[in-house]
Amino acid sequence: MPLPLILLAALSLQAHAAGARPITPPYDGNCQSPAWSRNGARLAYEVNYHQRKVVELYVYTPGAGEPRKVTPVQRGAASSRGSAVTAGFAAAATESVAHEPTWGPTFLDRFAYSATSAARDQDLYIDRASAIAPAPGADGGAAWSPDGRWIAFTSARTGQGDLYLVDAHQIDQAPRRLTNDADASELYAAWSPDGTRLAWVGHSDAGDSLWLLDGLDGAAPRKLTTWGHTQTRPSWSPDGNHLAFYSNHSDPKRFDLYVLSPGSAAAPRLVAQGVVMGHRGPAWLPDGSGLVYVQDDDDAYDPIWRAPLSDPAARTRVDTGTVGNGDLDVVRGTDGATWLAVAAQGRVEDETRDFKRIYVMQLP
């Protein structure tokens, strides 16, 4: 039995007995944005030190001891030739922000992320390698295609937040520009599970809308939502038939959870009202049968719910035993079970609740 599977099984026994358990050490900053690798064997997360304006990135591997801090490295002269993502990386740089991990396919066992460079630009990096497609300005919001071939990201290198595409097979080649809208910035790119379509958010003075590119062969993007205010953070269902997203079009002071079908003219369907908007977008159950989300309810300590797609009203509460829940992610682990990771303020019985930590449990 592989080590991650053994450790996940051990965590499972604890989780069934008492809900979610913390897997991160105490920090004097808030943990956020848990991101499972695609097979659930690793978990990346951020620690936000608000007062110092520092964000650090860590990777937790069951059975490997303390989480590993991710430190960007500078590209050496040797990496100017060839396409190996590890070629020529040298001394680590001192960074103030490292965040937004996006996992590649399992066979790569790597993720891309955004970090502040030595020149104080925001560049993209690959874990245990150096910057990719560096340029003046801010790069971020990367999304790695399921087959590992492409990395889409938002860049301000042209003065406007446009989407660009890096070929991971030719990492040293200049990225290709995908969008060129003078009136909007393109954010929160999300690949369909088959890697053929790309959804994103078009941010403009008129509001934020969802857009879709049906292929990488020059097809024109199409607009998926027409509501006012904000529609954001699209997340594909595992079968690629639906997109879940957040919207405040009904009430600007409240975000609700919706699902739409990109191949249908039907209006988006409401899943839940008044939810906590996660950094990574809505979390689907691995079988695509429903969504897991945090209810924005201070009186109930922001509980976690799971709602079936077939009947969202038949939702059930997830008994994590945690309070002050926020960002979460769900994955099917190496043991075949469904695992939840959530940033929470603490457990119900805790006498002291200060900074958020990452808690993990197996979903029943």
Secondary structure as the mmCIF struct_conf table of DSSP 4:
data_model
#
loop_
_struct_conf.conf_type_id
_struct_conf.id
_struct_conf.beg_label_comp_id
_struct_conf.beg_label_asym_id
_struct_conf.beg_label_seq_id
_struct_conf.end_label_comp_id
_struct_conf.end_label_asym_id
_struct_conf.end_label_seq_id
HELX_RH_AL_P HELX_RH_AL_P1 LEU A 3 ALA A 18
BEND BEND1 GLY A 19 GLY A 19
STRN STRN1 ARG A 21 PRO A 22
BEND BEND2 THR A 24 THR A 24
BEND BEND3 ASP A 28 GLY A 29
STRN STRN2 ASN A 30 TRP A 36
TURN_TY1_P TURN_TY1_P1 ARG A 38 ASN A 39
BEND BEND4 GLY A 40 ALA A 41
STRN STRN3 LEU A 43 TYR A 49
TURN_TY1_P TURN_TY1_P2 HIS A 50 LYS A 53
STRN STRN4 VAL A 54 TYR A 60
TURN_TY1_P TURN_TY1_P3 PRO A 62 GLY A 63
BEND BEND5 ALA A 64 GLU A 66
HELX_LH_PP_P HELX_LH_PP_P1 PRO A 67 PRO A 67
STRN STRN5 ARG A 68 VAL A 70
STRN STRN6 VAL A 73 ARG A 75
HELX_LH_PP_P HELX_LH_PP_P2 GLY A 76 GLY A 76
HELX_RH_3T_P HELX_RH_3T_P1 ALA A 77 SER A 80
BEND BEND6 ARG A 81 GLY A 82
TURN_TY1_P TURN_TY1_P4 VAL A 85 GLY A 88
STRN STRN7 PHE A 89 ALA A 92
HELX_LH_PP_P HELX_LH_PP_P3 ALA A 93 THR A 94
BEND BEND7 SER A 96 SER A 96
STRN STRN8 VAL A 97 VAL A 97
STRN STRN9 ALA A 98 TRP A 103
TURN_TY1_P TURN_TY1_P5 THR A 106 LEU A 108
STRN STRN10 PHE A 111 THR A 116
TURN_TY1_P TURN_TY1_P6 ALA A 118 ALA A 119
BEND BEND8 ARG A 120 ARG A 120
STRN STRN11 GLN A 122 ILE A 126
TURN_TY1_P TURN_TY1_P7 ASP A 127 ARG A 128
BEND BEND9 ALA A 129 ALA A 129
STRN STRN12 SER A 130 SER A 130
STRN STRN13 ALA A 131 ILE A 132
BEND BEND10 ALA A 133 ALA A 133
BEND BEND11 PRO A 136 GLY A 137
STRN STRN14 ALA A 138 ALA A 138
STRN STRN15 ASP A 139 TRP A 144
TURN_TY1_P TURN_TY1_P8 PRO A 146 ASP A 147
BEND BEND12 GLY A 148 ARG A 149
STRN STRN16 TRP A 150 SER A 155
TURN_TY1_P TURN_TY1_P9 ARG A 157 THR A 158
BEND BEND13 GLY A 159 GLN A 160
STRN STRN17 ASP A 162 ASP A 167
HELX_RH_3T_P HELX_RH_3T_P2 ALA A 168 GLN A 170
TURN_TY1_P TURN_TY1_P10 ILE A 171 ASP A 172
BEND BEND14 GLN A 173 GLN A 173
HELX_LH_PP_P HELX_LH_PP_P4 ALA A 174 PRO A 175
STRN STRN18 ARG A 176 ARG A 177
TURN_TY1_P TURN_TY1_P11 ALA A 182 ASP A 183
STRN STRN19 SER A 185 TRP A 191
TURN_TY1_P TURN_TY1_P12 PRO A 193 ASP A 194
BEND BEND15 GLY A 195 THR A 196
STRN STRN20 LEU A 198 SER A 204
TURN_TY1_P TURN_TY1_P13 ASP A 205 ALA A 206
STRN STRN21 GLY A 207 LEU A 213
BEND BEND16 LEU A 216 GLY A 218
HELX_LH_PP_P HELX_LH_PP_P5 ALA A 219 PRO A 221
STRN STRN22 ARG A 222 LYS A 223
BEND BEND17 GLY A 228 HIS A 229
STRN STRN23 THR A 230 THR A 230
STRN STRN24 GLN A 231 TRP A 236
TURN_TY1_P TURN_TY1_P14 PRO A 238 ASP A 239
BEND BEND18 GLY A 240 ASN A 241
STRN STRN25 LEU A 243 SER A 247
BEND BEND19 HIS A 249 SER A 250
TURN_TY1_P TURN_TY1_P15 PRO A 252 LYS A 253
STRN STRN26 ASP A 256 LEU A 260
TURN_TY1_P TURN_TY1_P16 PRO A 262 GLY A 263
BEND BEND20 ALA A 266 ALA A 266
HELX_LH_PP_P HELX_LH_PP_P6 ALA A 267 PRO A 268
STRN STRN27 ARG A 269 ALA A 272
BEND BEND21 GLN A 273 GLY A 274
STRN STRN28 VAL A 275 VAL A 275
HELX_LH_PP_P HELX_LH_PP_P7 VAL A 276 GLY A 278
TURN_TY1_P TURN_TY1_P17 HIS A 279 ARG A 280
STRN STRN29 ALA A 283 TRP A 284
TURN_TY1_P TURN_TY1_P18 PRO A 286 ASP A 287
BEND BEND22 GLY A 288 SER A 289
STRN STRN30 GLY A 290 VAL A 294
STRN STRN31 GLN A 295 GLN A 295
HELX_RH_3T_P HELX_RH_3T_P3 ASP A 298 ALA A 300
TURN_TY1_P TURN_TY1_P19 TYR A 301 TYR A 301
BEND BEND23 ASP A 302 ASP A 302
STRN STRN32 ILE A 304 PRO A 308
TURN_TY1_P TURN_TY1_P20 LEU A 309 SER A 310
HELX_RH_3T_P HELX_RH_3T_P4 PRO A 312 ALA A 314
STRN STRN33 THR A 316 VAL A 318
STRN STRN34 THR A 322 VAL A 323
BEND BEND24 GLY A 324 GLY A 324
STRN STRN35 LEU A 328 ARG A 332
TURN_TY1_P TURN_TY1_P21 THR A 334 ASP A 335
BEND BEND25 GLY A 336 GLY A 336
STRN STRN36 THR A 338 ALA A 344
BEND BEND26 GLN A 345 GLN A 345
STRN STRN37 GLY A 346 ARG A 347
TURN_TY1_P TURN_TY1_P22 VAL A 348 GLU A 349
BEND BEND27 GLU A 351 GLU A 351
BEND BEND28 PHE A 355 PHE A 355
STRN STRN38 ARG A 357 GLN A 362
#
